[in-house]
Amino acid sequence: MSKAKELSKLRNNIIIDMNDFIIKYAENILDVSKNDLAEQIYEAAKDDVKGLDQLFNDNGYGRTTKYTDIAEGFLCNSNHVGPEEVETEAQKLVNEAIEYLGKNAQSFDQWRAE
């Protein structure tokens, strides 16, 4: 497998992990009886990831620890992104994760319910 394909696969896997982590975090904060946590998260974050702060009412803890920190760690470890680029690249990865969540919200909610 080429290096580019390998990195693409790793990036996709981390996006899935980021969304899994944020959904598990939401299970402890939001009403889980509705079975639409992924959709709630996506709706809160689709225009601005800081919308999660209001959804969770946690001053950014969930957004930071379940999205931003994971994205930064992945980028530093796998892409060797330097400190001067990591914030910008992490935000791009967070946006990709949110977009992925929006496109796959039903699957995430279905998986969570099983």
C-alpha positions as CSV (number, residue, x, y, z in Angstrom):
1,M,0.0,0.0,0.0
2,S,1.4,3.4,-0.9
3,K,2.2,5.9,1.8
4,A,-0.6,8.2,0.6
5,K,-3.2,5.4,0.7
6,E,-2.0,4.4,4.1
7,L,-2.3,7.9,5.5
8,S,-5.7,8.3,4.0
9,K,-6.9,5.1,5.6
10,L,-5.4,6.2,9.0
11,R,-7.1,9.6,8.6
12,N,-10.4,7.9,7.9
13,N,-10.0,5.7,11.0
14,I,-9.2,8.6,13.3
15,I,-12.3,10.5,12.0
16,I,-14.4,7.5,12.9
17,D,-12.7,7.3,16.3
18,M,-13.2,11.0,17.0
19,N,-16.9,10.6,16.3
20,D,-17.1,7.5,18.4
21,F,-15.5,9.3,21.3
22,I,-17.7,12.4,21.1
23,I,-20.8,10.2,20.9
24,K,-19.7,8.2,24.0
25,Y,-19.1,11.5,25.7
26,A,-22.5,12.7,24.8
27,E,-24.1,9.6,26.2
28,N,-23.1,10.8,29.7
29,I,-24.5,14.3,29.2
30,L,-27.5,14.2,26.8
31,D,-30.8,12.4,26.8
32,V,-30.0,9.0,25.3
33,S,-33.6,7.9,25.0
34,K,-34.1,9.8,21.7
35,N,-31.5,7.6,19.9
36,D,-30.3,10.6,17.9
37,L,-27.1,11.7,19.6
38,A,-25.1,11.7,16.4
39,E,-27.7,13.9,14.7
40,Q,-27.7,16.3,17.7
41,I,-23.9,16.5,17.7
42,Y,-23.8,17.2,14.0
43,E,-26.6,19.8,14.2
44,A,-24.7,21.6,17.0
45,A,-21.3,21.5,15.2
46,K,-22.1,21.8,11.5
47,D,-21.7,25.6,11.3
48,D,-19.1,26.0,14.0
49,V,-17.6,23.2,16.2
50,K,-17.9,25.5,19.2
51,G,-21.6,24.8,19.0
52,L,-20.7,21.6,20.9
53,D,-19.8,23.8,23.9
54,Q,-23.4,25.0,24.2
55,L,-24.9,21.5,23.4
56,F,-22.8,19.9,26.2
57,N,-22.7,23.0,28.5
58,D,-19.1,22.1,29.3
59,N,-17.1,25.1,28.4
60,G,-15.4,23.3,25.5
61,Y,-14.2,20.3,27.4
62,G,-15.9,17.7,25.0
63,R,-14.9,19.6,21.9
64,T,-11.3,19.9,23.0
65,T,-10.7,16.5,24.4
66,K,-12.8,14.4,21.9
67,Y,-12.1,16.3,18.7
68,T,-9.3,18.9,18.8
69,D,-6.7,17.1,21.0
70,I,-7.2,13.8,19.2
71,A,-6.8,15.5,15.8
72,E,-3.6,17.3,17.0
73,G,-2.2,14.1,18.4
74,F,-2.9,12.2,15.2
75,L,-1.4,14.9,13.0
76,C,1.8,15.2,15.1
77,N,2.3,11.4,15.2
78,S,1.3,10.2,11.8
79,N,1.9,13.3,9.5
80,H,4.7,14.8,11.6
81,V,2.9,18.2,11.4
82,G,4.9,20.8,13.3
83,P,3.6,23.0,16.1
84,E,3.2,26.0,13.7
85,E,0.8,24.1,11.5
86,V,-1.0,21.8,13.9
87,E,-3.9,24.0,14.9
88,T,-4.8,24.8,11.3
89,E,-4.5,21.2,10.2
90,A,-6.4,19.9,13.3
91,Q,-9.3,22.3,12.6
92,K,-9.4,20.9,9.0
93,L,-9.5,17.3,10.4
94,V,-12.2,18.3,13.0
95,N,-14.3,19.8,10.1
96,E,-13.9,16.5,8.2
97,A,-15.0,14.5,11.2
98,I,-18.1,16.7,11.6
99,E,-18.9,16.4,7.9
100,Y,-18.4,12.6,8.1
101,L,-20.7,12.5,11.2
102,G,-23.4,14.4,9.3
103,K,-23.3,12.0,6.4
104,N,-23.3,8.9,8.6
105,A,-25.4,10.1,11.6
106,Q,-28.0,7.3,11.2
107,S,-25.3,4.6,11.1
108,F,-23.6,6.0,14.2
109,D,-26.9,6.2,16.1
110,Q,-27.9,2.7,14.9
111,W,-24.6,1.3,15.9
112,R,-24.9,3.0,19.3
113,A,-28.3,1.5,19.9
114,E,-27.2,-2.0,19.3
